[in-house]
Amino acid sequence: MNLWDTITSASANLWRNKGRTILTILAIFIGAFTISMTLGIKAGVNDYVDKQVKNVGRDDLLMINKAVKEGPSQESDEPQEYTEEQGNAEDSYLLDEKDVTKIANTSGLIDVKPAESFSADYIVGKNNKKYVLAASSTDGIAVDLKTGKQVSQKNGPYEIILAANYTKSLGFKNAKEALGQKVKLAASSQATKTQSEVEATIVGVRNPSIVNNGNSVVSKSLSEKLIAINKTGLPKGMQNQYYSILATVKKPTEKNIIKLKEKLSKQGYVASTFADQVGMIHSTVDAITGVLTLFGAIALLAASFGIINTLYMSVQERTREIGLMKAMGMGKGKVFLTFSIEAILIGFWGSALGVTVAMGTAKVLNKVATDSFLQGLDGFNLLQFNFSSIGMIMIIIMLIAFLAGTFPANRAARLDPIDALRYE
């Protein structure tokens, strides 16, 4: 009796009691389906995040903030005594030109500059309607474009990339029509409240994204102009204060970046890359999917007891048959193998069914998600599967089924043929 004959025989024996076998397979199916869906969501979300990081195109950019010392203990309800070292609470976060110089003198860093932000009041387009504008500078980060090009990072014309939802609001039929058109941005002085308008050219329209919160982005020259308007009339002491400083790593290897972070930490700063900031999303997704995977694992554990029960009952029902096979010369190993293959087949059919249904469900859910709550997030498939993950799920489940089947398989292999033939 060769291996193929053993597999064929095990498959036939498995379906002697169809009801019991189907129920056991369904128990495996629940665990396989749960784990497949969970890993599919994890792969889909993480893939989209990775694409966004890749689109950024800057793995050498460090965002540096001041390391804030912990304040007085809040364990007591009593008021805390003020000390001169504490100063203004907001000042503890602010950086100035001294910090810029100090960081610029750190070996391994180039192009050190303040990460200044601006506040725009509104934007006016083709239809002359004013809309509140959320925008920022790109700081050299590339954004995912629907159409057009990236804004200039050099001193030159004022340029803007619009967020996708602004095109129709500003009077343009679509993103392509908006390219090359002029818009006006208004900004006000923080000191005098005097408002000024600046004309800019639309050079692109971006896709919704987690980069820059999906806001519109402006060129370096336009950003500097809007910042200058915001600072008009402010005392010099207030003009040169920043929340962050940007620096480019000269040799952006992982080892160098870690060393620079440690070096800056000793100087009283906290440095992070864009990938570090986005990595928090990875951690959150991994934590949530980890919990859901645990539920799937519990379902598989329960199903493994079903496999043990199914095969124990099968051994009991086929005791005389096992005795006859052993009396005719079948060894313990062959008997053990026969029942082990039955267990593996239960795992195979349960996992195959679970993975197949999960993939079918994923297609439906991806379409629903794209047409509803993920609308506009191009390239975001909520659930993704690949052959390696599917194969791994099936192999692990079949291994669990095999381990569960070893108990009844071992019992069958150890049956005495004479006692088995006498069994009623």
C-alpha positions as a LaTeX table, in Angstrom:
\begin{tabular}{lrrr}
\hline
Residue & $x$ (\AA) & $y$ (\AA) & $z$ (\AA) \\
\hline
Met1 & 0.00 & 0.00 & 0.00 \\
Asn2 & 1.81 & 3.11 & $-1.26$ \\
Leu3 & 1.35 & 6.70 & $-0.04$ \\
Trp4 & $-1.26$ & 7.60 & $-2.66$ \\
Asp5 & $-3.32$ & 4.52 & $-1.76$ \\
Thr6 & $-3.06$ & 5.52 & 1.91 \\
Ile7 & $-4.27$ & 9.06 & 1.14 \\
Thr8 & $-7.14$ & 7.74 & $-1.02$ \\
Ser9 & $-8.16$ & 5.28 & 1.70 \\
Ala10 & $-7.97$ & 7.96 & 4.42 \\
Ser11 & $-10.10$ & 10.31 & 2.32 \\
Ala12 & $-12.75$ & 7.64 & 1.77 \\
Asn13 & $-12.81$ & 6.72 & 5.48 \\
Leu14 & $-13.15$ & 10.40 & 6.39 \\
Trp15 & $-16.52$ & 10.66 & 4.65 \\
Arg16 & $-18.06$ & 7.54 & 6.16 \\
Asn17 & $-19.80$ & 9.78 & 8.68 \\
Lys18 & $-20.41$ & 12.91 & 6.61 \\
Gly19 & $-22.28$ & 14.87 & 9.28 \\
Arg20 & $-19.56$ & 14.52 & 11.90 \\
Thr21 & $-16.78$ & 15.31 & 9.42 \\
Ile22 & $-18.57$ & 18.37 & 8.00 \\
Leu23 & $-19.15$ & 19.81 & 11.48 \\
Thr24 & $-15.46$ & 19.36 & 12.33 \\
Ile25 & $-14.42$ & 20.99 & 9.04 \\
Leu26 & $-16.77$ & 23.91 & 9.75 \\
Ala27 & $-15.11$ & 24.43 & 13.13 \\
Ile28 & $-11.73$ & 24.63 & 11.36 \\
Phe29 & $-13.30$ & 26.92 & 8.74 \\
Ile30 & $-14.32$ & 29.49 & 11.37 \\
Gly31 & $-10.79$ & 29.78 & 12.71 \\
Ala32 & $-9.23$ & 29.85 & 9.23 \\
Phe33 & $-11.70$ & 32.49 & 8.01 \\
Thr34 & $-11.13$ & 34.71 & 11.06 \\
Ile35 & $-7.35$ & 34.55 & 10.80 \\
Ser36 & $-7.39$ & 35.05 & 7.01 \\
Met37 & $-9.61$ & 38.14 & 7.24 \\
Thr38 & $-7.51$ & 39.57 & 10.06 \\
Leu39 & $-4.22$ & 39.09 & 8.24 \\
Gly40 & $-5.83$ & 40.44 & 5.06 \\
Ile41 & $-6.78$ & 43.68 & 6.82 \\
Lys42 & $-3.31$ & 43.93 & 8.35 \\
Ala43 & $-1.66$ & 43.46 & 4.95 \\
Gly44 & $-4.03$ & 45.93 & 3.25 \\
Val45 & $-3.58$ & 48.76 & 5.75 \\
Asn46 & 0.17 & 48.28 & 6.14 \\
Asp47 & 0.63 & 48.10 & 2.37 \\
Tyr48 & $-1.15$ & 51.44 & 1.94 \\
Val49 & 0.94 & 53.03 & 4.69 \\
Asp50 & 4.13 & 51.68 & 3.09 \\
Lys51 & 3.08 & 53.11 & $-0.28$ \\
Gln52 & 2.57 & 56.52 & 1.32 \\
Val53 & 6.02 & 56.37 & 2.92 \\
Lys54 & 7.53 & 55.30 & $-0.42$ \\
Asn55 & 5.77 & 58.15 & $-2.25$ \\
Val56 & 7.33 & 60.59 & 0.19 \\
Gly57 & 10.74 & 59.81 & $-1.25$ \\
Arg58 & 12.61 & 61.19 & 1.78 \\
Asp59 & 14.25 & 58.71 & 4.11 \\
Asp60 & 16.98 & 61.21 & 4.98 \\
Leu61 & 14.85 & 63.90 & 6.62 \\
Leu62 & 14.90 & 64.33 & 10.41 \\
Met63 & 12.32 & 66.35 & 12.30 \\
Ile64 & 13.91 & 67.62 & 15.50 \\
Asn65 & 12.02 & 68.88 & 18.55 \\
Lys66 & 13.10 & 69.96 & 21.98 \\
Ala67 & 13.07 & 67.18 & 24.56 \\
Val68 & 10.59 & 68.41 & 27.15 \\
Lys69 & 11.43 & 67.72 & 30.77 \\
Glu70 & 8.72 & 66.18 & 32.85 \\
Gly71 & 6.80 & 68.68 & 34.90 \\
Pro72 & 6.09 & 68.46 & 38.62 \\
Ser73 & 4.27 & 65.43 & 39.88 \\
Gln74 & 0.52 & 65.59 & 39.53 \\
Glu75 & $-0.12$ & 62.86 & 42.07 \\
Ser76 & $-1.05$ & 65.47 & 44.67 \\
Asp77 & $-4.15$ & 67.64 & 44.38 \\
Glu78 & $-2.31$ & 70.49 & 46.08 \\
Pro79 & $-1.01$ & 73.44 & 43.97 \\
Gln80 & 2.59 & 73.05 & 42.82 \\
Glu81 & 5.15 & 75.67 & 43.76 \\
Tyr82 & 6.51 & 77.65 & 40.78 \\
Thr83 & 10.24 & 77.74 & 40.14 \\
Glu84 & 12.21 & 80.03 & 37.79 \\
Glu85 & 13.55 & 76.98 & 35.93 \\
Gln86 & 10.05 & 76.06 & 34.80 \\
Gly87 & 9.38 & 79.34 & 33.00 \\
Asn88 & 6.53 & 79.61 & 30.54 \\
Ala89 & 4.97 & 76.23 & 29.72 \\
Glu90 & 4.99 & 76.89 & 25.96 \\
Asp91 & 8.61 & 78.09 & 26.01 \\
Ser92 & 9.73 & 74.60 & 26.99 \\
Tyr93 & 8.67 & 73.40 & 23.53 \\
Leu94 & 10.11 & 76.28 & 21.49 \\
Leu95 & 13.39 & 76.34 & 19.59 \\
Asp96 & 15.34 & 79.41 & 18.44 \\
Glu97 & 18.30 & 80.40 & 16.26 \\
Lys98 & 20.75 & 79.13 & 18.90 \\
Asp99 & 19.22 & 75.68 & 18.55 \\
Val100 & 19.43 & 75.90 & 14.75 \\
Thr101 & 23.14 & 76.74 & 15.00 \\
Lys102 & 23.78 & 74.02 & 17.58 \\
Ile103 & 22.10 & 71.36 & 15.46 \\
Ala104 & 23.81 & 72.62 & 12.27 \\
Asn105 & 27.16 & 72.01 & 13.97 \\
Thr106 & 26.28 & 68.36 & 14.57 \\
Ser107 & 28.41 & 66.21 & 12.26 \\
Gly108 & 26.43 & 64.09 & 9.82 \\
Leu109 & 23.65 & 66.66 & 9.32 \\
Ile110 & 23.27 & 69.10 & 6.42 \\
Asp111 & 20.67 & 71.61 & 5.25 \\
Val112 & 19.50 & 72.41 & 8.79 \\
Lys113 & 16.59 & 74.87 & 8.82 \\
Pro114 & 13.58 & 75.81 & 10.96 \\
Ala115 & 10.30 & 74.03 & 10.19 \\
Glu116 & 8.23 & 77.18 & 9.99 \\
Ser117 & 4.49 & 77.01 & 9.45 \\
Phe118 & 2.08 & 79.57 & 8.10 \\
Ser119 & $-1.60$ & 80.31 & 8.50 \\
Ala120 & $-3.70$ & 81.06 & 5.41 \\
Asp121 & $-7.13$ & 82.66 & 5.77 \\
Tyr122 & $-8.77$ & 81.60 & 2.53 \\
Ile123 & $-8.31$ & 80.68 & $-1.13$ \\
Val124 & $-10.14$ & 82.16 & $-4.13$ \\
Gly125 & $-10.46$ & 80.38 & $-7.46$ \\
Lys126 & $-12.18$ & 80.67 & $-10.83$ \\
Asn127 & $-15.65$ & 81.27 & $-9.36$ \\
Asn128 & $-14.41$ & 84.03 & $-6.99$ \\
Lys129 & $-15.77$ & 82.19 & $-3.95$ \\
Lys130 & $-13.69$ & 82.20 & $-0.78$ \\
Tyr131 & $-12.93$ & 78.91 & 0.96 \\
Val132 & $-11.06$ & 78.23 & 4.18 \\
Leu133 & $-7.69$ & 76.71 & 3.29 \\
Ala134 & $-5.71$ & 74.09 & 5.19 \\
Ala135 & $-2.25$ & 74.03 & 3.64 \\
Ser136 & 1.39 & 73.50 & 4.51 \\
Ser137 & 4.84 & 73.45 & 2.96 \\
Thr138 & 6.17 & 70.10 & 1.78 \\
Asp139 & 9.62 & 70.37 & 3.40 \\
Gly140 & 10.99 & 68.42 & 0.44 \\
Ile141 & 8.48 & 65.59 & 0.85 \\
Ala142 & 6.85 & 64.34 & $-2.36$ \\
Val143 & 3.06 & 63.97 & $-2.29$ \\
Asp144 & 0.97 & 61.40 & $-4.16$ \\
Leu145 & $-0.39$ & 63.25 & $-7.20$ \\
Lys146 & $-3.58$ & 62.66 & $-9.14$ \\
Thr147 & $-2.24$ & 64.94 & $-11.86$ \\
Gly148 & 0.46 & 67.57 & $-12.35$ \\
Lys149 & 3.91 & 67.91 & $-10.79$ \\
Gln150 & 5.54 & 68.55 & $-7.42$ \\
Val151 & 5.89 & 72.15 & $-6.22$ \\
Ser152 & 9.29 & 73.81 & $-6.54$ \\
Gln153 & 11.68 & 73.60 & $-3.59$ \\
Lys154 & 13.75 & 76.52 & $-4.90$ \\
Asn155 & 13.16 & 80.25 & $-4.88$ \\
Gly156 & 10.88 & 80.83 & $-7.83$ \\
Pro157 & 7.23 & 81.28 & $-8.80$ \\
Tyr158 & 4.48 & 80.82 & $-6.23$ \\
Glu159 & 2.99 & 77.33 & $-6.72$ \\
Ile160 & 0.34 & 75.22 & $-5.02$ \\
Ile161 & $-0.86$ & 71.61 & $-5.16$ \\
Leu162 & $-4.56$ & 71.46 & $-4.33$ \\
Ala163 & $-6.23$ & 68.85 & $-2.17$ \\
Ala164 & $-8.57$ & 66.83 & $-4.41$ \\
Asn165 & $-11.78$ & 68.14 & $-2.84$ \\
Tyr166 & $-10.94$ & 71.77 & $-3.69$ \\
Thr167 & $-11.01$ & 71.52 & $-7.50$ \\
Lys168 & $-14.78$ & 71.63 & $-8.04$ \\
Ser169 & $-15.33$ & 74.03 & $-5.13$ \\
Leu170 & $-13.01$ & 76.55 & $-6.78$ \\
Gly171 & $-14.92$ & 76.34 & $-10.07$ \\
Phe172 & $-12.91$ & 73.78 & $-12.05$ \\
Lys173 & $-14.59$ & 70.84 & $-13.80$ \\
Asn174 & $-11.83$ & 68.40 & $-12.95$ \\
Ala175 & $-8.22$ & 68.15 & $-11.79$ \\
Lys176 & $-6.73$ & 68.54 & $-15.28$ \\
Glu177 & $-8.65$ & 71.76 & $-15.95$ \\
Ala178 & $-7.24$ & 73.23 & $-12.73$ \\
Leu179 & $-3.61$ & 72.78 & $-13.86$ \\
Gly180 & $-1.94$ & 76.06 & $-14.73$ \\
Gln181 & $-4.82$ & 78.16 & $-13.38$ \\
Lys182 & $-4.30$ & 81.06 & $-10.98$ \\
Val183 & $-5.70$ & 81.23 & $-7.45$ \\
Lys184 & $-5.35$ & 83.81 & $-4.69$ \\
Leu185 & $-4.39$ & 82.99 & $-1.11$ \\
Ala186 & $-5.00$ & 85.40 & 1.75 \\
Ala187 & $-2.96$ & 85.59 & 4.95 \\
Ser188 & $-3.01$ & 87.99 & 7.90 \\
Ser189 & $-0.40$ & 89.53 & 10.16 \\
Gln190 & $-0.54$ & 88.02 & 13.64 \\
Ala191 & 0.28 & 91.42 & 15.14 \\
Thr192 & $-1.73$ & 93.93 & 13.10 \\
Lys193 & $-4.38$ & 91.59 & 11.60 \\
Thr194 & $-3.74$ & 93.27 & 8.23 \\
Gln195 & $-4.75$ & 90.90 & 5.45 \\
Ser196 & $-2.82$ & 90.45 & 2.19 \\
Glu197 & $-3.48$ & 88.37 & $-0.92$ \\
Val198 & $-0.90$ & 86.41 & $-2.91$ \\
Glu199 & $-1.44$ & 84.94 & $-6.38$ \\
Ala200 & $-0.23$ & 81.39 & $-7.03$ \\
Thr201 & $-0.33$ & 78.88 & $-9.88$ \\
Ile202 & $-1.90$ & 75.43 & $-9.51$ \\
Val203 & 0.74 & 72.91 & $-10.59$ \\
Gly204 & $-0.92$ & 69.74 & $-9.33$ \\
Val205 & $-3.84$ & 68.06 & $-7.59$ \\
Arg206 & $-3.06$ & 65.44 & $-4.97$ \\
Asn207 & $-4.76$ & 62.23 & $-3.98$ \\
Pro208 & $-6.17$ & 61.91 & $-0.45$ \\
Ser209 & $-3.35$ & 60.74 & 1.80 \\
Ile210 & $-2.01$ & 60.44 & 5.33 \\
Val211 & 0.95 & 62.63 & 4.26 \\
Asn212 & 0.45 & 66.25 & 5.44 \\
Asn213 & $-3.06$ & 65.12 & 6.48 \\
Gly214 & $-4.04$ & 65.27 & 2.81 \\
Asn215 & $-3.94$ & 69.10 & 2.86 \\
Ser216 & $-2.95$ & 71.36 & $-0.02$ \\
Val217 & 0.79 & 72.04 & $-0.21$ \\
Val218 & 2.69 & 75.10 & $-1.41$ \\
Ser219 & 6.12 & 75.79 & $-2.88$ \\
Lys220 & 9.07 & 76.99 & $-0.82$ \\
Ser221 & 8.80 & 80.57 & $-2.11$ \\
Leu222 & 5.04 & 80.78 & $-1.46$ \\
Ser223 & 5.50 & 79.33 & 2.03 \\
Glu224 & 8.16 & 81.94 & 2.81 \\
Lys225 & 5.90 & 84.72 & 1.53 \\
Leu226 & 2.94 & 83.61 & 3.67 \\
Ile227 & 5.20 & 83.25 & 6.74 \\
Ala228 & 6.52 & 86.77 & 6.15 \\
Ile229 & 2.94 & 88.11 & 6.05 \\
Asn230 & 2.09 & 86.28 & 9.30 \\
Lys231 & 5.18 & 87.73 & 11.02 \\
Thr232 & 4.69 & 91.32 & 9.90 \\
Gly233 & 4.71 & 93.61 & 12.95 \\
Leu234 & 5.82 & 90.93 & 15.41 \\
Pro235 & 8.72 & 91.75 & 17.79 \\
Lys236 & 12.01 & 90.18 & 16.67 \\
Gly237 & 12.07 & 87.99 & 19.76 \\
Met238 & 8.83 & 86.34 & 18.67 \\
Gln239 & 9.76 & 86.00 & 15.00 \\
Asn240 & 12.59 & 83.53 & 15.47 \\
Gln241 & 10.85 & 80.86 & 17.53 \\
Tyr242 & 10.01 & 77.44 & 16.14 \\
Tyr243 & 8.42 & 74.20 & 17.25 \\
Ser244 & 10.59 & 71.99 & 15.02 \\
Ile245 & 13.82 & 72.03 & 13.04 \\
Leu246 & 14.41 & 70.01 & 9.87 \\
Ala247 & 17.76 & 68.47 & 8.97 \\
Thr248 & 18.97 & 66.19 & 6.21 \\
Val249 & 21.10 & 63.17 & 7.12 \\
Lys250 & 24.26 & 63.20 & 5.00 \\
Lys251 & 24.50 & 59.40 & 4.80 \\
Pro252 & 20.97 & 58.12 & 5.56 \\
Thr253 & 21.75 & 54.54 & 6.53 \\
Glu254 & 19.75 & 53.01 & 9.37 \\
Lys255 & 22.90 & 52.83 & 11.51 \\
Asn256 & 23.77 & 56.50 & 10.94 \\
Ile257 & 20.22 & 57.66 & 11.66 \\
Ile258 & 20.19 & 55.77 & 14.98 \\
Lys259 & 23.57 & 57.29 & 15.94 \\
Leu260 & 22.37 & 60.80 & 15.09 \\
Lys261 & 19.19 & 60.32 & 17.13 \\
Glu262 & 21.30 & 59.27 & 20.11 \\
Lys263 & 23.69 & 62.20 & 19.61 \\
Leu264 & 20.82 & 64.70 & 19.41 \\
Ser265 & 19.16 & 63.11 & 22.44 \\
Lys266 & 22.28 & 63.84 & 24.51 \\
Gln267 & 22.04 & 67.47 & 23.38 \\
Gly268 & 18.44 & 67.72 & 24.61 \\
Tyr269 & 16.51 & 67.05 & 21.40 \\
Val270 & 14.16 & 64.38 & 20.07 \\
Ala271 & 14.58 & 63.41 & 16.40 \\
Ser272 & 12.29 & 61.32 & 14.22 \\
Thr273 & 11.98 & 60.41 & 10.55 \\
Phe274 & 8.74 & 60.41 & 8.60 \\
Ala275 & 8.80 & 56.61 & 8.70 \\
Asp276 & 8.98 & 56.78 & 12.53 \\
Gln277 & 5.86 & 58.93 & 12.68 \\
Val278 & 3.92 & 56.73 & 10.26 \\
Gly279 & 5.23 & 53.66 & 12.08 \\
Met280 & 2.76 & 54.38 & 14.88 \\
Ile281 & $-0.02$ & 53.42 & 12.46 \\
His282 & 1.75 & 50.10 & 11.84 \\
Ser283 & 1.94 & 49.49 & 15.59 \\
Thr284 & $-1.74$ & 50.27 & 16.10 \\
Val285 & $-2.83$ & 48.04 & 13.21 \\
Asp286 & $-0.57$ & 45.21 & 14.39 \\
Ala287 & $-1.98$ & 45.45 & 17.93 \\
Ile288 & $-5.61$ & 45.34 & 16.77 \\
Thr289 & $-5.07$ & 42.52 & 14.28 \\
Gly290 & $-3.05$ & 40.65 & 16.89 \\
Val291 & $-6.08$ & 40.55 & 19.18 \\
Leu292 & $-8.35$ & 39.40 & 16.33 \\
Thr293 & $-5.84$ & 36.72 & 15.34 \\
Leu294 & $-5.94$ & 35.49 & 18.94 \\
Phe295 & $-9.71$ & 34.93 & 18.60 \\
Gly296 & $-9.05$ & 32.90 & 15.44 \\
Ala297 & $-6.42$ & 30.88 & 17.29 \\
Ile298 & $-8.92$ & 30.14 & 20.08 \\
Ala299 & $-11.41$ & 28.93 & 17.45 \\
Leu300 & $-8.73$ & 26.62 & 16.02 \\
Leu301 & $-7.92$ & 25.31 & 19.49 \\
Ala302 & $-11.59$ & 24.45 & 19.99 \\
Ala303 & $-11.67$ & 22.85 & 16.53 \\
Ser304 & $-8.65$ & 20.69 & 17.39 \\
Phe305 & $-10.69$ & 19.06 & 20.16 \\
Gly306 & $-13.33$ & 18.39 & 17.51 \\
Ile307 & $-10.71$ & 16.61 & 15.40 \\
Ile308 & $-9.65$ & 14.51 & 18.38 \\
Asn309 & $-13.26$ & 13.59 & 19.12 \\
Thr310 & $-14.05$ & 12.79 & 15.47 \\
Leu311 & $-11.05$ & 10.50 & 15.05 \\
Tyr312 & $-11.49$ & 8.82 & 18.44 \\
Met313 & $-15.05$ & 7.92 & 17.45 \\
Ser314 & $-13.77$ & 6.74 & 14.07 \\
Val315 & $-11.20$ & 4.50 & 15.78 \\
Gln316 & $-13.91$ & 3.07 & 18.02 \\
Glu317 & $-16.24$ & 2.39 & 15.08 \\
Arg318 & $-13.45$ & 0.78 & 13.02 \\
Thr319 & $-11.79$ & $-1.22$ & 15.80 \\
Arg320 & $-12.44$ & $-4.62$ & 14.18 \\
Glu321 & $-11.37$ & $-3.27$ & 10.78 \\
Ile322 & $-8.10$ & $-2.01$ & 12.28 \\
Gly323 & $-7.58$ & $-5.41$ & 13.93 \\
Leu324 & $-8.13$ & $-7.17$ & 10.58 \\
Met325 & $-5.65$ & $-4.87$ & 8.78 \\
Lys326 & $-3.01$ & $-5.45$ & 11.47 \\
Ala327 & $-3.66$ & $-9.22$ & 11.38 \\
Met328 & $-3.03$ & $-9.10$ & 7.60 \\
Gly329 & 0.35 & $-7.47$ & 8.17 \\
Met330 & $-0.23$ & $-3.71$ & 8.35 \\
Gly331 & 2.29 & $-2.23$ & 10.75 \\
Lys332 & 1.75 & 0.32 & 13.51 \\
Gly333 & 3.36 & 3.02 & 11.38 \\
Lys334 & 0.88 & 2.52 & 8.52 \\
Val335 & $-2.10$ & 2.60 & 10.88 \\
Phe336 & $-0.76$ & 5.76 & 12.54 \\
Leu337 & $-0.16$ & 7.33 & 9.11 \\
Thr338 & $-3.70$ & 6.52 & 7.91 \\
Phe339 & $-5.39$ & 8.31 & 10.81 \\
Ser340 & $-2.86$ & 11.16 & 10.75 \\
Ile341 & $-3.67$ & 11.76 & 7.08 \\
Glu342 & $-7.37$ & 11.85 & 7.96 \\
Ala343 & $-6.62$ & 14.59 & 10.50 \\
Ile344 & $-4.50$ & 16.49 & 7.98 \\
Leu345 & $-7.29$ & 16.24 & 5.38 \\
Ile346 & $-9.76$ & 17.73 & 7.87 \\
Gly347 & $-7.31$ & 20.60 & 8.39 \\
Phe348 & $-6.80$ & 20.96 & 4.63 \\
Trp349 & $-10.49$ & 21.15 & 3.74 \\
Gly350 & $-11.29$ & 23.46 & 6.66 \\
Ser351 & $-8.43$ & 25.85 & 5.91 \\
Ala352 & $-9.01$ & 25.76 & 2.14 \\
Leu353 & $-12.68$ & 26.60 & 2.66 \\
Gly354 & $-11.87$ & 29.37 & 5.15 \\
Val355 & $-9.24$ & 30.99 & 2.92 \\
Thr356 & $-11.41$ & 30.73 & $-0.20$ \\
Val357 & $-14.44$ & 32.32 & 1.48 \\
Ala358 & $-12.19$ & 35.01 & 3.01 \\
Met359 & $-10.81$ & 35.90 & $-0.44$ \\
Gly360 & $-14.31$ & 36.07 & $-1.91$ \\
Thr361 & $-15.51$ & 38.22 & 0.99 \\
Ala362 & $-12.47$ & 40.47 & 0.55 \\
Lys363 & $-13.42$ & 41.23 & $-3.06$ \\
Val364 & $-16.91$ & 42.29 & $-2.01$ \\
Leu365 & $-15.72$ & 44.32 & 1.00 \\
Asn366 & $-12.98$ & 46.06 & $-1.02$ \\
Lys367 & $-15.55$ & 47.19 & $-3.59$ \\
Val368 & $-17.96$ & 48.40 & $-0.88$ \\
Ala369 & $-15.15$ & 50.18 & 0.99 \\
Thr370 & $-13.79$ & 51.85 & $-2.17$ \\
Asp371 & $-17.27$ & 53.14 & $-3.03$ \\
Ser372 & $-17.99$ & 54.39 & 0.50 \\
Phe373 & $-15.68$ & 55.15 & 3.42 \\
Leu374 & $-12.42$ & 54.68 & 1.44 \\
Gln375 & $-13.62$ & 56.70 & $-1.52$ \\
Gly376 & $-10.81$ & 58.83 & $-2.92$ \\
Leu377 & $-8.00$ & 56.88 & $-1.23$ \\
Asp378 & $-6.55$ & 55.54 & $-4.47$ \\
Gly379 & $-4.54$ & 52.36 & $-4.09$ \\
Phe380 & $-6.05$ & 51.48 & $-0.71$ \\
Asn381 & $-7.36$ & 47.91 & $-0.73$ \\
Leu382 & $-8.78$ & 47.21 & 2.71 \\
Leu383 & $-8.00$ & 43.49 & 2.46 \\
Gln384 & $-5.06$ & 42.00 & 0.60 \\
Phe385 & $-3.89$ & 38.43 & 0.24 \\
Asn386 & $-0.79$ & 36.86 & $-1.23$ \\
Phe387 & 0.04 & 33.23 & $-1.92$ \\
Ser388 & 2.73 & 33.07 & 0.75 \\
Ser389 & 0.37 & 34.16 & 3.57 \\
Ile390 & $-2.42$ & 31.89 & 2.31 \\
Gly391 & $-0.03$ & 28.95 & 2.08 \\
Met392 & 1.33 & 29.69 & 5.56 \\
Ile393 & $-2.18$ & 29.77 & 7.07 \\
Met394 & $-3.08$ & 26.43 & 5.48 \\
Ile395 & 0.19 & 24.76 & 6.50 \\
Ile396 & $-0.12$ & 25.93 & 10.13 \\
Ile397 & $-3.74$ & 24.74 & 10.35 \\
Met398 & $-2.85$ & 21.37 & 8.80 \\
Leu399 & 0.00 & 21.06 & 11.31 \\
Ile400 & $-2.40$ & 21.81 & 14.18 \\
Ala401 & $-4.81$ & 19.20 & 12.77 \\
Phe402 & $-1.98$ & 16.67 & 12.53 \\
Leu403 & $-0.93$ & 17.27 & 16.14 \\
Ala404 & $-4.54$ & 16.90 & 17.28 \\
Gly405 & $-4.86$ & 13.69 & 15.28 \\
Thr406 & $-1.77$ & 12.08 & 16.81 \\
Phe407 & $-3.72$ & 11.12 & 19.95 \\
Pro408 & $-6.39$ & 8.94 & 18.26 \\
Ala409 & $-3.87$ & 7.82 & 15.59 \\
Asn410 & $-1.52$ & 6.58 & 18.31 \\
Arg411 & $-4.39$ & 4.75 & 20.00 \\
Ala412 & $-5.30$ & 3.03 & 16.73 \\
Ala413 & $-1.67$ & 2.06 & 16.11 \\
Arg414 & $-1.36$ & 0.49 & 19.57 \\
Leu415 & $-4.49$ & $-1.68$ & 19.30 \\
Asp416 & $-3.85$ & $-5.39$ & 19.78 \\
Pro417 & $-5.14$ & $-7.16$ & 16.62 \\
Ile418 & $-6.64$ & $-10.10$ & 18.55 \\
Asp419 & $-8.46$ & $-7.85$ & 21.04 \\
Ala420 & $-9.57$ & $-5.60$ & 18.19 \\
Leu421 & $-11.07$ & $-8.54$ & 16.24 \\
Arg422 & $-13.01$ & $-9.61$ & 19.35 \\
Tyr423 & $-14.36$ & $-6.07$ & 19.86 \\
Glu424 & $-18.17$ & $-5.83$ & 19.66 \\
\hline
\end{tabular}
